[in-house]
Amino acid sequence: MIPTDASVRDFIDAVPGETRRRDANTLLDLMQRVTGEPPRMWGPTIVGFGHYHYAYESGREGDAGAAGFSPRKAATTIYLPDGVGGYADELERLGDHTTGVVCLYLKNLDRVDLAVLESIIDQSYRRVSAGSYLK
């Protein structure tokens, strides 16, 4: 994925739905604080922080945000490039969520423990930035 010069603020201001927009602003502040990185748009719908390079055994490789989120219609997606599997204990305490392999789906940040979410994002960002999640 390629970072763009699109305005993160314009993107978030245009997010439909008061809850998604509020959650996007909360995540913007949280991720910027945790990563120490400015937000950038990665493609048209992902707000990313920092970056990492990935390479698959297939030969495919590229760059992506080391932490990021996207306020989607059904839920806000939090991207954890190191996968959700290493966060089982934290996810039990997080609150209302669902998961994919590298995605955490949240419908409303009022229904989750933000301290737990911050810890997950912090751990994931540090692992991904250090490359320590790679096998």
C-alpha positions in Angstrom: 0.0 0.0 0.0 1.2 3.5 -0.7 0.8 6.5 1.7 -0.9 9.4 0.1 -0.9 13.2 0.6 -4.7 13.2 1.3 -5.8 15.1 4.4 -6.4 12.8 7.4 -8.6 15.6 8.9 -10.7 15.9 5.8 -11.2 12.1 5.7 -12.2 11.9 9.3 -14.5 14.9 9.0 -16.3 13.2 6.1 -16.8 9.9 8.0 -20.6 9.2 8.0 -22.2 8.6 11.4 -21.6 10.5 14.6 -20.3 7.4 16.5 -17.8 6.4 13.7 -16.6 10.0 13.4 -16.2 10.3 17.2 -14.4 7.0 17.4 -12.1 8.0 14.5 -11.1 11.2 16.4 -10.4 9.2 19.6 -8.3 6.7 17.7 -6.4 9.5 15.9 -5.4 11.0 19.2 -4.7 7.6 20.9 -2.5 6.2 18.0 -0.6 9.4 17.6 0.2 9.5 21.3 1.2 5.8 21.4 3.3 5.8 18.2 4.7 9.3 18.4 4.1 9.4 14.6 1.9 11.7 12.6 -1.1 10.2 10.9 -1.0 9.6 7.1 -3.6 8.2 4.7 -2.6 4.8 3.3 -4.9 4.5 0.3 -8.3 6.1 0.4 -9.6 4.7 3.7 -6.8 3.8 6.1 -5.3 6.1 8.6 -1.8 4.8 9.4 1.0 5.7 11.8 4.7 4.9 11.1 5.5 2.2 8.6 7.0 -1.2 8.1 8.1 -3.3 5.2 6.7 -6.8 4.7 7.8 -9.6 2.5 6.0 -12.9 1.9 7.6 -16.2 0.9 5.7 -15.8 -2.4 7.9 -12.9 -3.2 5.2 -10.3 -2.7 6.4 -7.3 -0.6 5.4 -3.8 0.2 5.0 -1.2 2.9 2.1 -0.4 5.3 1.4 1.5 8.4 2.8 0.0 11.5 -0.5 0.9 13.3 -3.7 2.0 11.7 -7.5 2.1 11.6 -10.3 2.6 9.2 -13.8 3.7 10.1 -15.9 1.3 8.0 -19.6 1.2 7.8 -20.2 -1.9 9.9 -17.4 -1.3 12.4 -14.1 0.5 12.9 -11.2 -1.7 11.9 -8.0 -1.6 13.9 -5.1 -3.1 12.0 -2.7 -5.3 14.1 -0.1 -6.4 11.5 1.4 -8.9 14.0 -2.0 -10.6 14.3 -4.6 -10.8 17.0 -3.4 -14.2 18.3 -0.9 -12.8 20.7 -3.5 -10.7 22.5 -5.9 -13.3 23.8 -5.6 -12.2 27.4 -6.1 -8.5 26.5 -9.0 -9.3 24.2 -10.8 -11.1 27.0 -10.8 -7.8 28.9 -11.3 -5.4 26.0 -15.1 -5.5 25.8 -17.4 -5.7 22.8 -15.4 -6.6 19.7 -14.8 -9.2 16.9 -11.6 -10.2 15.2 -10.1 -11.4 12.0 -6.5 -12.6 11.5 -4.9 -9.1 11.7 -8.0 -7.0 12.3 -9.9 -5.9 15.4 -13.4 -4.8 14.7 -15.1 -2.3 17.1 -18.6 -0.9 16.7 -18.4 1.6 19.5 -15.4 2.7 21.6 -17.8 3.4 24.5 -18.2 -0.4 24.8 -14.5 -1.1 25.2 -11.8 -0.5 27.8 -9.6 2.2 26.2 -6.7 1.4 28.4 -6.7 -2.2 27.2 -7.0 -1.1 23.6 -4.1 1.3 24.0 -2.0 -1.5 25.5 -2.8 -3.8 22.5 -2.0 -1.0 20.0 1.2 -0.1 21.8 2.5 -3.7 22.0 1.6 -4.3 18.3 3.2 -1.1 17.1 6.4 -1.9 19.0 6.6 -5.4 17.7 5.9 -4.4 14.1 8.3 -1.5 14.2 11.1 -3.7 15.6 10.3 -6.5 13.2 10.1 -8.9 16.2 6.8 -10.4 15.1 8.3 -11.9 11.9 9.2 -15.5 11.9 
